């Protein structure tokens, strides 16, 4: 069974940076599309970014575009979310998710079968 584990969350000041990591337990992520979702208290879950399996095509929500970068490092079998110029409104639990298939494109508006446990990101002075 594919299991995802996130890490890298924490407390950071506005304008600071964090790098989140997503790794699988026991299985490769090479043939899955990966997305980062986030959910703040009292708000709907939001798809922040995704990356495809076969061409590393990426997409970003308007709220994070220009500040966040998603990447895949095949040698480490990991997917990362570099978060720069963080704002208080970025505070949320961030989840890594994977599709049950891979493609040359990605979307956060489709079903993701596998989910991690989440990692807390808090942006505050």
N, C-alpha and C positions, 0 to 999 in steps of 0.2 A: 504494500500500500504506500502511495506517495504521501509523505508528510513534510510539511514546510515549517521552517523555524526562522523567525525574524530576530534581529538583534541590532543594537546601535542606538536605540532610543535613549532619551534622557532629558535633562533640563538645560536649556540654553537661553541666552539673552537675545532680545530682538536684534536682528542683523547678523546673528551668528550662524554657524553651519553645523550640520550633522550628516553622517553617512549611515544609512540603513542597509543592512544585509539580509538577503533571503537565500536560504540553502535548503536542499532536500535531504531527507534522511533515508539513505539506502537506495535512492533512485536518481538518475540523471534528469535534469530539467531541459536538456537540449531539444526535446521534441514537444515542449509545452510553451504556449504563450504565457507570459507572466505579467501580472498587474499589481500595482500598489493602490490600495484603497485606504481611506481614512474615515473615521467617524468621531466627531466631537460630541460632547454631552448635549442631549436634546436636539441633535441634528441628524439628518439622514446621512447614510453612508455615501461617500463620494469617491468616484474613481479618479485618482490623481494622475496616473500614468500607466502605460502598458508598453510591452516590447514583444515583438513577434519571435517565433522560434527559428524560422528559416532564413530571414534576411535582416534581422535586428531592426526592423521598422518600429519607430516609436511614436507615441502620441502623448499629449499632455493636456490636462484641464487648463482652461484659461486662468484659473486662480493661481496656478503654479508655474505657468509657462515663463521661461526666461530665468527662473530661479532654481528649479529642480531638474535633475538629469538622471534618467534611468539608463542602466547599462548592463550588459551581460559579459561575464568573464568566463569563457568556456573552460579555460585551464583549471579554474577553481570550482566549476559547476555552480556558480553563484550569480545572483542578480542583485544589483545595488541601486539605491536611490540617494544621490547626492543632493542635499538640501541646503541651499545657500540663501542668504538674506532673509532669514526666517522672520516671520511676523507672528504676533500673538494669535491671530486667527488660524495659524497653522497647527495650533495645539489640538491634538487628537490622538486616538489610538490608531496606529498604522498597521495594516494587514497586508501580507503578501498572499497572492492567490494565483493559481495555475489552472489552465484549461485542461481538458482531457485529450486534447489534440493540439497539433501545431499547424501554423499557417505562415504565409509571407506577409500578413497584415495583422493588426490587433485592434481590439475595441474593449472598452470597459462596460459596454452596454450589452454584453452577452453573458451567458452562464459560465461561472468559474466553479469547477468541481472541487478543487482542493484549496484549503485555507490554512494559514498559520494561526498561531494563538494571539498575535498582535504584540506590538511594542509601543509604549507610551512616549509621546513627544510633547514636551511642555515648553512653550516659549513665553518667558516672563522675565521682567526685571527684578 
